[in-house]
Amino acid sequence: MLTTFLKSISYILHPLLMPWMAAVYFFVVIPIQYQPIKISFWLLSIILWSVVLPLFLYFVLNKFSLVNSIDLKTSKERIWPLSLNSLLLGYLSFGVLPKSICIELHYFFLGALMTAIVGLILAILKFKTSIHMMSTGGAFIFMTLVNLNYGYSLGGIFAIFVIVMGGMASSRLHLNAHTVKELVAGLFVGVVPQLLLYNQWL
């Protein structure tokens, strides 16, 4: 029962879904009124470029035996997915959501791009950073920064951030997917770029 519950955390908070969740949160809480049709277009674009295309590319990579499972159990298996994901995140940041359209989401995806590149470098160096912690940590710290930027209470979102990251870490440890060092590295790699880019919002 516990294993099933912890597995479900990994699936519900899958790395591919986190950019979309962060964007939905942003549009729900900000006071700026964007046109609904534009929001729909941006959210659909995010799903296409950060969920649908990565899944398609995974099956292509799997077909050519460049990855063996969707869990990407070795650092070597992560090189191609992280390389391709970096390109997709770059397009989201500079093509779909450039600074002139939505500065906060532009820098969120730029931060996610930086995270993916660092994760790629570590994978090349044969260090298996937790992609779940990278993506979830980046998304939830972005949500926290949105609250900070617009003067909302930080208590609720920060508490959720701590609970979610704790649950995610427990899930990955219980499933023997990562070591503590890999989880901490993933959280650090996911959070730091978002914090470094926050000043660019202002």
C-alpha positions in Angstrom: 0.0 0.0 0.0 2.8 2.4 1.0 4.7 1.6 -2.2 1.7 2.2 -4.4 1.0 5.6 -2.7 4.7 6.7 -3.0 4.7 5.6 -6.7 1.6 7.6 -7.3 3.5 10.7 -6.1 6.1 10.2 -8.7 3.5 9.9 -11.5 1.2 12.7 -10.4 4.2 15.1 -10.0 6.0 13.7 -13.1 8.8 16.0 -14.4 7.0 16.4 -17.8 3.9 17.8 -16.1 5.5 20.3 -13.7 6.1 23.2 -16.2 2.4 23.1 -17.2 1.3 23.0 -13.5 3.5 26.0 -12.8 2.1 27.9 -15.7 -1.5 27.1 -14.6 -0.8 28.3 -11.1 0.7 31.5 -12.5 -2.4 32.4 -14.6 -4.7 31.5 -11.7 -3.2 33.7 -9.1 -1.8 36.8 -10.9 -3.9 39.9 -10.9 -3.0 40.7 -14.5 -5.8 39.9 -16.9 -4.6 38.2 -20.0 -7.1 37.3 -22.7 -8.5 33.8 -22.2 -7.7 32.8 -25.8 -4.1 33.7 -25.3 -3.9 31.8 -22.0 -5.4 28.8 -23.7 -2.9 29.0 -26.6 0.0 29.3 -24.2 -1.1 26.4 -22.0 -1.7 24.2 -25.0 1.7 25.1 -26.4 3.3 24.2 -23.1 1.6 20.8 -23.1 2.7 20.2 -26.7 6.4 21.2 -26.2 6.9 20.0 -22.7 4.7 16.8 -22.5 3.6 15.5 -25.9 6.8 16.0 -27.9 9.1 14.7 -25.1 6.9 11.5 -24.9 7.1 11.1 -28.7 10.9 11.6 -28.6 11.2 9.1 -25.8 9.5 6.4 -27.9 11.9 7.3 -30.8 14.9 7.0 -28.5 13.6 3.7 -27.1 13.1 2.4 -30.6 16.8 3.0 -31.4 17.8 1.5 -28.0 19.2 4.8 -26.7 17.0 4.5 -23.6 15.8 1.3 -22.0 12.9 2.5 -19.8 11.0 5.6 -19.1 12.6 5.7 -15.6 16.0 6.5 -17.2 17.8 4.4 -14.6 21.3 5.2 -15.6 23.1 8.5 -16.1 23.9 7.4 -19.7 20.3 7.0 -20.5 19.6 10.6 -19.4 22.0 12.3 -21.9 19.7 12.2 -25.0 16.4 13.0 -23.2 18.0 16.0 -21.3 19.7 17.2 -24.5 16.4 17.2 -26.5 14.5 18.6 -23.5 16.9 21.5 -23.4 16.1 22.4 -26.9 12.3 22.2 -26.3 12.6 24.4 -23.1 14.7 26.9 -25.1 12.0 27.1 -27.7 9.3 27.6 -25.0 11.4 30.4 -23.4 12.4 32.3 -26.5 9.8 31.2 -29.1 6.5 30.7 -27.3 6.9 32.9 -24.3 9.6 35.5 -24.9 10.2 38.3 -22.4 8.0 40.8 -24.3 4.9 38.5 -23.9 5.2 37.2 -20.3 8.4 38.0 -18.4 7.7 35.7 -15.5 7.1 32.6 -17.6 9.9 33.5 -19.9 12.4 33.4 -17.0 10.7 30.3 -15.5 11.4 28.4 -18.7 14.9 29.9 -19.0 15.6 28.7 -15.5 14.2 25.3 -16.4 16.5 25.3 -19.4 19.5 26.1 -17.2 18.5 23.3 -14.9 18.2 20.8 -17.8 21.7 21.8 -19.1 23.3 21.4 -15.6 21.5 18.0 -15.3 22.9 17.1 -18.8 26.4 18.0 -17.8 26.2 16.0 -14.6 24.8 13.0 -16.6 27.8 13.3 -19.0 30.0 13.2 -15.9 28.1 10.0 -14.9 26.2 11.6 -12.0 22.5 10.6 -11.9 20.8 13.7 -10.6 17.1 13.3 -9.7 15.1 14.7 -12.6 11.9 14.6 -10.4 13.5 16.8 -7.8 15.0 19.1 -10.4 11.6 19.7 -12.1 9.4 19.7 -9.0 11.8 21.9 -7.0 12.0 24.4 -9.9 8.3 24.6 -10.4 7.4 25.0 -6.7 10.0 27.6 -6.0 8.7 29.5 -9.1 5.2 29.4 -7.5 6.6 30.7 -4.3 8.4 33.5 -6.1 5.1 34.4 -7.9 3.5 34.8 -4.5 6.4 36.9 -3.3 6.4 39.1 -6.4 2.7 39.9 -6.2 2.6 40.4 -2.4 0.7 37.3 -1.5 1.2 35.2 1.6 4.2 32.9 1.4 3.1 30.6 4.3 0.7 28.4 2.4 2.6 27.9 -0.8 5.9 27.4 1.1 4.3 24.8 3.4 3.0 23.0 0.3 6.5 23.3 -1.2 8.1 21.6 1.8 5.4 18.8 2.0 5.6 18.1 -1.7 9.4 18.0 -1.8 9.5 15.8 1.3 6.9 13.4 -0.2 8.8 13.3 -3.5 12.2 12.6 -1.8 10.6 9.9 0.3 9.0 8.3 -2.8 12.3 8.2 -4.7 14.2 6.8 -1.7 11.6 4.2 -1.0 11.6 3.1 -4.6 15.4 2.9 -4.6 15.4 5.3 -7.6 18.0 7.6 -6.1 20.4 8.2 -3.2 20.1 11.1 -0.8 23.0 12.8 -2.6 21.3 12.6 -6.0 18.0 14.0 -4.5 19.8 16.9 -2.8 21.7 17.7 -6.0 18.4 17.6 -8.0 16.7 20.0 -5.6 19.7 22.3 -5.7 19.9 22.2 -9.5 16.2 22.9 -9.9 15.8 25.7 -7.3 19.0 27.8 -7.8 18.4 28.9 -11.4 14.9 30.2 -10.5 16.3 32.1 -7.6 19.1 33.6 -9.7 16.7 34.8 -12.4 14.1 36.2 -10.0 15.7 39.7 -10.1 15.1 39.8 -13.9 11.4 39.9 -13.2 11.6 43.2 -11.5 
